[in-house]
Amino acid sequence: MRVPGSGLAKGLAVTMRTMGRRSVTAQYPDVKPELPPRSRGVIALLEENCTVCMLCARECPDWCIYIDSHKETIPAPPGGRERQRNVLDRFDIDFSLCMYCGICIEACPFDALFWSPEFEYSELDIRDLTHGKERLGEWMATVPPPPAHDDHGVRPKELESAIAGLDKPAKPVKPAGEARPRHERPAPESTPEPVAEVEQPVAVPAGAAEDAEPATTAEPATTTEAEETPTGRRPLGGVVYRPDEPDSGSRP
């Protein structure tokens, strides 16, 4: 059987139990919250590092970055030539479209974009959430310094390769011998040339020499010009001339 007022008694018991404990509620906005150093609040811009390469705008999946620029000619120094550089005119980010993925910060090759833990930039009108380079530059003051490297973390590959190169023992260098005069240098060893074997003549009986047929020497096969030249043609001065061709009055 349920006792009337038991639920109220349990609620009062919870209230009495927590009255003596310290409050954990953050008194915002009077007390600023302590955010992690890598919290993604807003994107800050360091205008001096921007080269208008447009990588951040091309890699943005939401297309919320708008960049305009113009070229400026730098006067030529003595003995040099003029150069041109891009000057940033407009750098706007529409935070009503931004999904805070951080791809633009990772794609920037010149460290011009940073994460800032600042989050107090709400507006009454959504059209006012597009901030320009002046406002983005002001948030650079809120960017925390990079955290110290963890001694137990993974080292960069560049550092590992440099340490491995220092740990390798140096190769011993052979001492250079003292130069000696030419007449004191040992003569190079000469190898004897091989002696060709001479065939010994074979004795033939007198009767066998008369009965033997005289040896005939094989003549090298030669080809005549008639055999090499196709039928109906004859060579003339290095050019094959056909008799059936009309005479043009001049032959090579």
C-alpha positions in Angstrom: 0.0 0.0 0.0 1.4 3.3 -1.0 1.8 5.9 1.8 0.5 9.3 0.8 3.3 11.9 0.5 6.1 9.4 0.1 7.2 10.9 -3.3 7.4 14.4 -1.7 9.5 13.0 1.2 11.9 11.4 -1.3 12.3 14.7 -3.2 12.9 16.6 0.0 15.5 14.0 1.0 17.4 14.6 -2.3 17.3 18.3 -1.7 18.6 18.0 1.8 21.3 15.7 0.7 22.7 18.1 -2.0 22.3 21.3 -0.1 25.6 20.8 1.7 27.6 20.0 -1.5 29.5 22.5 -3.6 27.8 23.7 -6.7 29.2 22.5 -10.1 27.1 24.9 -12.2 29.2 27.2 -14.4 28.1 30.8 -13.7 28.2 31.9 -17.3 28.4 34.7 -18.4 29.9 36.0 -15.2 32.5 33.2 -15.1 34.1 32.2 -18.4 34.3 28.4 -19.0 37.6 26.7 -19.2 37.8 25.2 -22.7 40.2 22.6 -24.0 43.2 24.1 -25.9 42.1 22.5 -29.2 38.4 23.4 -29.0 36.9 24.5 -32.3 35.3 27.9 -31.6 36.0 30.1 -34.6 38.5 30.3 -37.5 41.1 33.1 -37.2 43.1 34.6 -40.0 46.8 35.7 -40.1 46.7 38.0 -43.1 50.5 38.3 -43.4 50.8 34.6 -44.2 48.1 34.4 -46.8 49.3 34.2 -50.4 45.9 33.9 -52.0 46.6 30.4 -53.2 42.8 29.6 -53.0 43.4 26.2 -51.6 41.1 26.7 -48.6 38.3 28.0 -50.7 38.6 25.0 -53.2 38.8 22.4 -50.4 35.9 23.8 -48.4 33.0 21.3 -48.7 30.4 24.0 -47.9 31.8 26.7 -50.2 31.6 29.2 -47.4 34.9 31.0 -48.0 35.0 34.0 -50.4 38.4 35.4 -51.5 39.1 38.4 -53.8 42.6 39.7 -54.7 44.6 41.7 -57.2 48.2 41.7 -58.4 50.7 44.3 -57.4 54.0 45.0 -59.1 57.0 45.2 -56.9 59.7 47.7 -58.1 62.8 46.1 -59.5 65.9 46.4 -57.3 69.2 47.6 -58.9 70.2 45.0 -61.5 67.0 43.0 -61.1 63.6 42.8 -62.7 60.1 43.6 -61.5 58.0 41.0 -59.8 54.3 40.6 -59.1 52.5 39.4 -56.0 48.9 38.8 -55.0 47.4 41.2 -52.5 44.4 40.0 -50.4 41.3 42.3 -50.8 38.6 40.2 -49.3 38.6 37.1 -47.1 35.1 36.3 -45.8 33.8 33.2 -44.0 30.0 32.6 -43.8 29.7 30.9 -40.4 26.0 30.2 -41.0 27.2 27.6 -43.6 30.5 26.5 -41.9 30.3 23.0 -40.3 33.7 23.4 -38.5 35.3 20.5 -40.2 38.8 22.2 -40.2 39.7 21.1 -43.7 40.6 24.7 -44.7 43.0 24.9 -41.7 44.7 21.6 -42.7 44.8 22.5 -46.4 46.5 25.9 -45.9 50.2 25.4 -46.8 51.4 28.7 -45.2 49.8 28.5 -41.7 47.4 31.5 -42.3 44.3 29.9 -40.6 44.0 28.8 -37.0 41.4 27.5 -34.5 40.4 29.9 -31.8 38.3 28.8 -28.8 36.3 32.1 -29.1 32.6 31.3 -29.4 30.8 34.5 -28.5 30.0 35.8 -32.0 26.3 35.1 -32.2 24.1 37.5 -34.2 20.4 38.3 -34.3 20.4 38.2 -38.1 21.8 35.2 -39.9 23.2 37.5 -42.6 25.5 39.0 -40.1 27.4 35.8 -39.6 29.6 36.5 -42.6 32.8 37.9 -41.1 35.6 39.5 -43.1 39.3 39.6 -42.7 39.3 42.4 -40.1 37.1 40.4 -37.7 39.0 37.2 -38.4 42.3 39.0 -37.7 41.0 40.2 -34.3 40.4 36.6 -33.2 44.2 35.8 -33.7 44.7 37.3 -30.2 42.6 34.5 -28.7 44.5 31.6 -30.4 46.3 29.6 -27.7 49.9 28.7 -28.2 50.6 25.2 -29.5 50.8 22.6 -26.7 54.2 21.2 -25.7 55.3 18.0 -27.4 54.5 14.9 -25.5 57.8 13.1 -24.6 55.9 9.7 -24.7 54.2 10.5 -28.0 55.1 9.6 -31.5 58.1 11.6 -32.9 57.9 13.2 -36.2 59.4 11.3 -39.1 61.9 14.1 -39.9 63.2 13.9 -36.3 63.5 10.2 -36.4 65.5 10.2 -39.7 67.8 12.9 -38.3 68.5 10.9 -35.1 69.1 7.8 -37.1 71.6 9.6 -39.3 73.5 10.8 -36.2 73.6 7.3 -34.6 75.3 5.7 -37.6 79.0 5.3 -37.1 81.2 7.4 -39.4 83.1 5.4 -42.0 86.9 5.3 -41.3 88.9 7.3 -43.7 91.9 5.6 -45.2 95.1 7.6 -44.7 96.6 8.8 -47.9 100.0 7.3 -48.6 103.1 9.4 -49.1 103.8 10.1 -52.7 107.0 8.4 -53.9 109.2 9.5 -56.8 108.5 7.7 -60.1 111.8 5.9 -60.2 111.1 4.3 -56.8 107.7 3.0 -57.7 107.5 -0.7 -58.4 107.3 -1.7 -62.0 104.0 -3.3 -63.1 104.0 -7.0 -63.4 103.9 -8.1 -67.1 102.1 -11.3 -68.0 103.8 -13.6 -70.6 102.0 -13.8 -73.9 100.7 -17.2 -74.9 102.9 -19.1 -77.5 101.0 -20.3 -80.6 101.3 -24.1 -81.2 102.9 -25.1 -84.4 101.6 -28.2 -86.2 104.2 -30.8 -86.9 104.4 -32.0 -90.6 103.2 -35.6 -91.1 105.5 -37.9 -93.1 103.7 -39.4 -96.2 105.1 -42.5 -98.0 106.4 -42.0 -101.6 103.9 -44.4 -103.2 100.9 -42.8 -101.5 102.0 -39.3 -102.6 101.9 -40.3 -106.3 98.5 -42.0 -106.1 96.9 -39.0 -104.3 95.0 -36.6 -106.5 96.2 -33.1 -106.6 94.5 -30.9 -104.0 92.3 -28.2 -105.4 91.9 -24.9 -103.7 88.4 -23.7 -103.1 87.8 -20.5 -104.8 85.7 -17.9 -103.0 82.2 -17.7 -104.4 81.8 -14.6 -106.4 78.7 -13.1 -107.8 78.6 -11.2 -111.0 76.8 -8.0 -111.6 74.4 -9.8 -113.9 73.3 -12.1 -111.1 72.8 -9.3 -108.6 71.0 -7.1 -111.2 67.4 -8.0 -111.9 66.5 -9.3 -115.3 66.2 -6.6 -118.0 68.4 -4.1 -116.1 72.1 -3.4 -116.2 74.2 -1.3 -113.8 75.5 2.0 -115.1 77.7 4.1 -113.0 76.2 2.8 -109.7 72.6 3.4 -111.0 70.4 0.6 -112.4 69.4 1.6 -115.9 66.6 -0.1 -117.7 66.9 -0.3 -121.5 63.1 0.1 -122.0 63.1 3.5 -120.3 63.1 6.5 -122.7 66.4 8.3 -123.0 66.1 11.7 -121.4 69.3 13.0 -123.0 71.5 12.9 -119.9 72.6 9.8 -118.0 74.2 9.9 -114.5 
